[in-house]
Amino acid sequence: MSLLNCVDGEIGRYGSAVTICQDGRRVEARAFVEPLRYRNKIYIGGECRPLGALRREKYLYVGQTTHPLKENSSVIESHGEKYLVKRCETYYVKDTPVYEWAILVPWGEEREDEYD
């Protein structure tokens, strides 16, 4: 079994049901969507402010390569929540795409970091 088939199979088996909305289409898929914990914020621009915490929740998406995502365009629906794809990449091993990786933010909310 190839690495691609192995990763694709595990995402299909253990990932949650998600809907990917982009370009006027809705596609049902399976993926992992989980919150990025506090320790991960140093990698994505999180910061503490003395007057209070900013609402900067971010989520990690790992999905199959058969459903490529678009930054600031794709919307992921999972467990009754909607998320906007802020950054996405395809992870490759040699020349083979293995999985889609993305950072998500809650969809439809005005976010302070978008004014920067």
N, C-alpha and C positions, 0 to 999 in steps of 0.2 A: 504494500500500500504506500503510495507516495505521501510526502509531507502535506501537499495541498489537500488530498483526499482525507487525510487524518484530521487536519485542522477544520476543514469544512464539515466533516462528520461530527466532530465534537461540538462545534457551534450549533449545528442542526439538532443534536441530541440534547444538549444542556442549556442552550440559549433560550431566551424568552421570545414569545411572539411579539413582533413589532410591525408597524406599518410605516413605510417610507413614502413620503409625499414629495414629489418634485416634478417640475415641468407639467403640472396638471394631471399627473398620474399618481395612483396609489398602488403600492406593491406590498404584499404580505411577505414577511421574511422572519428569520430567527437571528437573534443577536444578543450580546451581553450589554446591558446598560446599567451602570452603577455609579454612585456618587464618588467624586474624587475627594478623598479625606483631607483633613487639615495638613498632614505631612506632605501632600502632593502640591499644595498651593504655591510653594516656592518655584515650581517649574512652570507655572502658567500665569504668573504676575499677581498672585494674591498678596495682600498687605493688610496690616492692622493700622487702624487710625485711632488716635486717642479720644476722639469725640464719639466714637461708636463704630460698630462693625458695618461694613458695606455688604449689601446683598450680592454676593458674587458666587453663588453655587455653580459648580461646573460638574459635568458628568462625563464618564468615559464610555465610548461605544466601541465594541469589537464585533464585526459582522463579516459575512461571506463576501467574497470578491465579485460574485455575480450581481451585486447591487452596489455599484459605485455611487459615492455621495458627492455633493457639490457644496462648497463653503458658502455660507450666508444665503443658501437657497433651499437645501433639503431640510425637511421637517420630519422628525422621528416621533411616532406615537407609541408609547409603551406604558402598560399598566394605568391607563386613564390619564396620562400626562403627555404633554407635547414639548419637544425640545428642538431648538434650531442648531444646525451644524455650524460651528464657528471655525473649526479647523479640521481638515481630514487629510489622510494619506493612505496610500496602499503600501502594505509591508511586503517586501519581496525577499525571497531566498534565491540567490543567483538571479535568474531572469524570470522566475515564476512568482506571480502574485499569490500571496498566502492568505491575507485577510485585510479588511478595511478597518482603519483606526480613526476615531474622531473624538474631538472635544465638543460637548454639547452644553447649551445654556437653556434655561426654561424659555419656552416660546412665548412671544407676545408681551413680555415685560420690558419696560424701559429700564435700561441698565446703565449705571454711571460710567462704567469703563468704555462704553460705546461713544462717549463724547470726547474721549482723549484723542 
